Amino acid sequence: MKEILSQLGIEATNPGCYDGEWFGSGDELESVSPIDGEVLATVRLATAAEHERVVASAVAGFAKWRDTPAPVRGAVVREIGNELREHREALGRLVTLEMGKIVAEGVGEVQEMIDICDFAVGLSRQLYGLTMHSERPGHRMYEQWHPLGPIGVITAFNFPVAVWSWNAAIAAVCGDTVIWKPSDKTPLTALAVTRIAERVLESHGLRGVMCLSVGDIDTVGAPMVADPRLPLISATGSVAMGKQVGPAVAARLGRSLLELGGNNAITVTEGANLDLAVRAVLFGAVGTAGQRCTSTRRLLVHSAVSDELTSRLVKAYDQVPIGDPLAEGTLMGPLIDGQAVAAYTEAIALAKKQGAEVLCGGEVLDGMPSPYYVKPTIIRARADMPIVKEETFAPILYVIEGDSVEQLVRWQNDVPQGLSSAMFTQDLGHAERFLSHGGSDCGIANINIGTSGAEIGGAFGGEKETGGGREAGSDAWKTYMRRQTVTINWSGALPLAQGIEFSAGD
């Protein structure tokens, strides 16, 4: 542990603010590893005055950064990606230490950061606008995109570094500066990433481009959301959090990019490849201990294959190695903290009260290094049970049996959330039905792959209570820029649009 922290520049006590310099004099926040309950290090939180300094630096930095040519901005992001390559293993292990996901997932998360940097580098030469034909002779009309401003990025504990990079790398090539408020459950990973970026930024004499403000809701979170100097707030977290952030940003007519809850379902039809389905459900429901926004929480299965699929899943669950996520062979580590364990046990109790049947799991494990280890759980449920319409951030899978694909797709959509969805089928008609206007209502819809593990090349996000935001690939970059429509008159005359005549005479 000490070696990992040392490699990444993490000391016993660390300042929590960065704007080109490190500072922070507020209360101390302990970062506790869910693996064994040990304190990894402490962070000095931002005071109100120190957070204001960070914002002022990002505002000043924007004035310079926006005038830097986009390909040059992309070159800086390329260097940050290269620095991440150098520190991939150490940073991935720090993700595991502080968050609890297994090492393969921790390192994989850092690889996502590297991939989005590569994507952003190419994007820096493709921030394109369209040219439209004007109805007025001797006129040219087109659109162009300009940097938006300093961006506030609020991230959650479950992907403590990747989500920042989805925003920061794209925002940077778009000409925006970034202020990062990380989760108070995973502050050390934010410090480590900022120190990696710092080396590149300092070498270019850049200040206020990628800033950090570690602090609580009252000191950092709420002021960021309410600050009119930040035209966009990108926030990842719970639906409850989004219902606070969205209206607060809207009240000042700002933009919000919200990535909120998911209650993701895999639908399995008659004749589906069950070998694929078992593997996808297992990773989707058990990976990251069920603490992904794209985790599989519902299994909607045709009655013709329900018994076989459920039996195979129960056997697979019984063989999942649970323990130290740093150890080779472990597939599931701990939940993040006691609050998460309480949510797990409460959800199982509610499911039983509503008439559901626990098929396997459902227990907090004794004799582990911390009290945050639980058994992944399969519960036989009904689609009309209130509990299956809620998102519990834990490895709980509700199995719901139906008699037709139409019924299963209807149940798939009958929840408030709309992030990720998948169908396993060998029937082309069922697949196309699932992907049609009347099929899945989620932002992500897959055929014969699971609900989690999205690639950065596609825009990531969902509908309904998931928030409607889109990050990472495709044209998500447009969120971080302002569109401007331009008309140039080179005719020497002044015709009006729509054929309007308006003249006071010669």
HELIX and SHEET records of a PDB file:
HELIX    1   1 LYS A    2  GLN A    7  1                                   6    
HELIX    2   2 ALA A   48  TRP A   65  1                                  18    
HELIX    3   3 ALA A   70  GLU A   86  1                                  17    
HELIX    4   4 ARG A   88  MET A   99  1                                  12    
HELIX    5   5 VAL A  103  LEU A  123  1                                  21    
HELIX    6   6 ALA A  162  VAL A  173  1                                  12    
HELIX    7   7 PRO A  187  SER A  203  1                                  17    
HELIX    8   8 ILE A  217  GLY A  221  3                                   5    
HELIX    9   9 ALA A  222  ALA A  226  1                                   5    
HELIX   10  10 VAL A  239  ALA A  251  1                                  13    
HELIX   11  11 LEU A  274  VAL A  286  1                                  13    
HELIX   12  12 GLY A  287  GLY A  290  5                                   4    
HELIX   13  13 SER A  303  ASP A  318  1                                  16    
HELIX   14  14 GLY A  338  LYS A  353  1                                  16    
HELIX   15  15 PRO A  386  LYS A  389  5                                   4    
HELIX   16  16 VAL A  405  ASN A  413  1                                   9    
HELIX   17  17 LEU A  428  LEU A  435  1                                   8    
HELIX   18  18 ALA A  476  TYR A  480  5                                   5    
HELIX   19  19 ALA A  497  GLY A  499  5                                   3    
SHEET    1   A 3 THR A  13  PRO A  15  0                                        
SHEET    2   A 3 VAL A  39  ARG A  44  1                                        
SHEET    3   A 3 GLU A  28  VAL A  32 -1                                        
SHEET    1   B 7 TRP A  22  PHE A  23  0                                        
SHEET    2   B 7 CYS A  17  TYR A  18 -1                                        
SHEET    3   B 7 MET A 210  SER A 213 -1                                        
SHEET    4   B 7 VAL A 178  LYS A 181  1                                        
SHEET    5   B 7 ILE A 151  ILE A 154  1                                        
SHEET    6   B 7 LEU A 232  THR A 236  1                                        
SHEET    7   B 7 ARG A 255  GLU A 259  1                                        
SHEET    1   C 3 THR A 131  MET A 132  0                                        
SHEET    2   C 3 HIS A 139  PRO A 147 -1                                        
SHEET    3   C 3 MET A 481  ASN A 489 -1                                        
SHEET    1   D 7 GLU A 357  CYS A 360  0                                        
SHEET    2   D 7 THR A 377  ARG A 380 -1                                        
SHEET    3   D 7 ILE A 396  GLY A 402  1                                        
SHEET    4   D 7 THR A 296  HIS A 302  1                                        
SHEET    5   D 7 ASN A 264  VAL A 268  1                                        
SHEET    6   D 7 SER A 420  PHE A 424  1                                        
SHEET    7   D 7 ILE A 444  ILE A 447  1                                        
SHEET    1   E 2 GLN A 417  GLY A 418  0                                        
SHEET    2   E 2 GLU A 463  LYS A 464 -1                                        
SHEET    1   F 2 ALA A 459  PHE A 460  0                                        
SHEET    2   F 2 GLU A 471  ALA A 472 -1                                        
END                                                                             
